[in-house]
Amino acid sequence: ISWIILGTIYAFSGNLWLVAAAHGSMDYPLLPRITQQPIFGLIFMGLLILGAWLDRKYFTSKSSAQP
């Protein structure tokens, strides 16, 4: 599942640094151990995917935009 999430972030953002940051923050198994609610980890990854999509849609500079 992590490859699907990371691949989606890269597909939406095209930003490998964002994918590296997401991979580094994939301690979401730690959060369910603390809270006993694994949905929080999925919500967190969903927010990262949403952020990647918004970054590509609204904050891409014209110099780095692909034709």
C-alpha positions as MATLAB code, in Angstrom:
seq = 'ISWIILGTIYAFSGNLWLVAAAHGSMDYPLLPRITQQPIFGLIFMGLLILGAWLDRKYFTSKSSAQP';
ca = [
       0.000    0.000    0.000;
       2.862    2.391    0.728;
       4.064    2.173   -2.888;
       0.595    3.123   -4.103;
       0.520    6.096   -1.751;
       4.043    7.248   -2.628;
       3.426    6.717   -6.341;
       0.240    8.753   -6.155;
       2.046   11.600   -4.409;
       4.729   11.571   -7.116;
       2.164   11.344   -9.930;
       0.246   14.337   -8.600;
       3.198   16.508   -7.600;
       6.117   15.391   -9.770;
       8.225   16.374   -6.764;
      10.622   13.681   -5.622;
      11.549   15.668   -2.512;
       7.914   15.611   -1.406;
       7.883   11.844   -1.921;
      11.077   11.539    0.130;
       9.512   13.606    2.914;
       6.365   11.472    2.801;
       8.448    8.302    2.912;
      10.399    9.647    5.855;
       7.182   10.453    7.685;
       5.617    7.047    7.066;
       5.731    6.279   10.745;
       1.976    6.033   10.583;
       2.161    2.518   12.079;
       3.497    4.267   15.194;
       0.421    6.479   15.496;
      -2.089    3.587   15.626;
       0.003    1.924   18.332;
      -0.382    5.058   20.408;
      -4.001    5.911   19.593;
      -5.336    2.430   18.681;
      -6.954    4.074   15.629;
      -5.219    3.145   12.339;
      -7.543    5.461   10.416;
      -5.420    8.407   11.585;
      -2.463    7.147    9.572;
      -4.611    6.806    6.462;
      -6.028   10.298    6.979;
      -2.482   11.658    7.291;
      -1.389   10.015    4.028;
      -4.576   11.241    2.356;
      -3.732   14.776    3.422;
      -0.254   14.400    1.927;
      -1.788   13.254   -1.371;
      -4.217   16.193   -1.299;
      -1.322   18.552   -0.611;
       0.639   17.129   -3.530;
      -2.339   17.587   -5.846;
      -2.949   21.150   -4.662;
       0.755   21.939   -4.975;
       0.785   20.854   -8.598;
      -2.514   22.532   -9.435;
      -2.049   25.920   -7.786;
       1.596   26.465   -6.890;
       3.568   25.265   -9.908;
       5.712   28.069  -11.280;
       5.611   28.735  -14.983;
       9.319   27.941  -15.366;
       8.879   24.408  -14.029;
       5.524   23.729  -15.676;
       5.562   20.925  -18.185;
       4.084   21.578  -21.640;
];
